[in-house]
Amino acid sequence: MLLNCRKFLSQFLLVAVIAIGGLAGSAQAQVTAFKQAIAETASKNKDVAAFYRSNDFNPIWTKNTSEQKARRRALIAALSSADDHGLPAARYDVKGLKARMAKAKTARDLGVMDVELSKVFLRYARDVQTGVLVPSRVDEMIVRKVPYRAASDYFEAVQGKRPSNLFKSLPPQSAEYARLMKEKLKLEKIIAKGGWGATVPGKKYEPGDSGNGVTALRNRLVRMGYLRRSATKTFDVSIQKAVQNFQLAHGLSADGVAGTGTLKEINHPVEKRLQSVIVAMERERWMNRALGKRHVMVNLADFHARIIDNGKVTFETRSVVGKNQHDRRSPEFSDEMEHMVINPTWNVPRSIATKEYLPQLQKNPGAVGYLRLVDASGRTVARENVDFNQYTARTFPFNLKQAPSNSNALGLVKFMFPNKHNIYLHDTPQKALFGRESRAFSHGCIRLQKPFEFAYALLAKQESNPKSFFHAKLKTGKETQVNLKQKVPVHIMYRTALTTAKGELQFRRDVYGRDAKIWKALSNEGVVLRAVRG
């Protein structure tokens, strides 16, 4: 009997060992299938593949732990709000993603799903933080350096204790981005309600006018929020003030007359304005980094330059920017201002010297007599000894220089942030151009209406009496370089939709057509306009 019991126990243990071995083998097979699925699925994306290799092909999304559940919820919530940021929501396919997650049962399914979630996470994180588009691929003159982050940084961050905090931190944290996002929602609600109503017919309306056209103008201004509800059919003081406020908010001469240019802007459909806001948000993502406690901001579309200290505009002046021609448009980029030059010499850029001045010199060697002809050794060359007709734009061996003076093309001061584009800020003798509504006239550099005051503001950080210091240098008549003790970041940007510190939405004309290109590219990527009810 005892022998039989021992025999039975021995057989039972053998069966148990075999069973346990089978379970272990099954578990190992599942782990192998899971990791193999990850390796295969991730192989087509080098960043994702590199992450999983470093992670020993372990899951970060699909385990049934509280940590990974929270991570999944945070991701789905972020993807579901992609439309709020003007992103291509279809790219992330939240509905399809949820359906595939629900169907994932096997180890292989879960491995594939883990990689899919990682891919969509990485795509969304990059899109919302640094933009959907590569700027220079849209327009070669947008040469901005976007602050891209390494994929490993995103994967490390999302595995932190509170993934929801990561998703909140990804979009630009600037006040401008938050205000644009708020205005985007307002415009979407306006679209849902039918827009701003009928457009205004005719070409011009001014105080004293009446009739159907004035009524249409009144109604549109009411719908746009520039005028309180009114029954007037005459262009009265209230309509005039509303037109002026509209003009101020759109960079127009605020004369209170609804002329051709103003009516064109008034009749702009709300959908076009929404496109401008979405483009501005994309542009903010391209600049998603610290701009500097003190920095200079030049908005090419706004024709203004500003000094900003701790988020507040402390100085502002009108500017003239590059003419809307292929070789004259001002580029968009950021750099650091290092010094200013008082009583500058104008070293004529070669493109201007050969395209504009050489043809004049070929016709008349005495032309542009205020420019000095200089050879490669820096020696002044007498014009009468030169046959200009023997040279082409490619072979012209001289430099042209203009000595410091009130009539110098750079005026009496220039502000330098050395860059490969040879762009800087400067004074100009052509003061009348600052009175124009649209101010795209230069060869690419930025001319300032108040260059002396701009210099005082910069020097105030290092001189007890910046005005006296500046004019002491100016009175010498000699070219003088003044270094800034602390370099100042300069951001040459382009915004057709912008907000004020009070949150008011403003628009400017797309003088270079760049925002139209950006919208087309965003649309091609899947960004769509939407109407929001509520």
Secondary structure, 3 states (H helix, E strand, C coil): CHHHHHHHHHHHHHHHHHHHHHHHHHHHHHHHHHHHHHHHHHCCCHHHHHHHHHCCCCCCCCCCCHHHHHHHHHHHHHHHCHHHHCCCHHHCCHHHHHHHHHHCCCHHHHHHHHHHHHHHHHHHHHHHHHCCCCHHHHCCCECCCCCCCCHHHHHHHHCCCCHHHHHHHCCCCCHHHHHHHHHHHHHHHHHHCCCCCCCCCCCCECCCCECHHHHHHHHHHHHHCCCCCCCCCECCHHHHHHHHHHHHHCCCCCCCCECHHHHHHHCCCHHHHHHHHHHHHHHHHHCCCCCCCEEEEEECCCCEEEEEECCEEEEEEEEEEECCCCCCCCCEEEEEEEEEEECCCEECCHHHHHHHHHHHHHHCCCCCCCEEEECCCCCECCHHHCCHHHCCCCCCCCEEEECCCCCCCCCCEEEECCCCCCCCEECCCCHHHHHCCCCEEECCCEEECCHHHHHHHHHCCCCCCHHHHHHHHHHCCCCEEEEEEEEEEEEEECCCEEECCCCCEEECCCCCCHHHHHHHHHHHHCCCCCCCCC
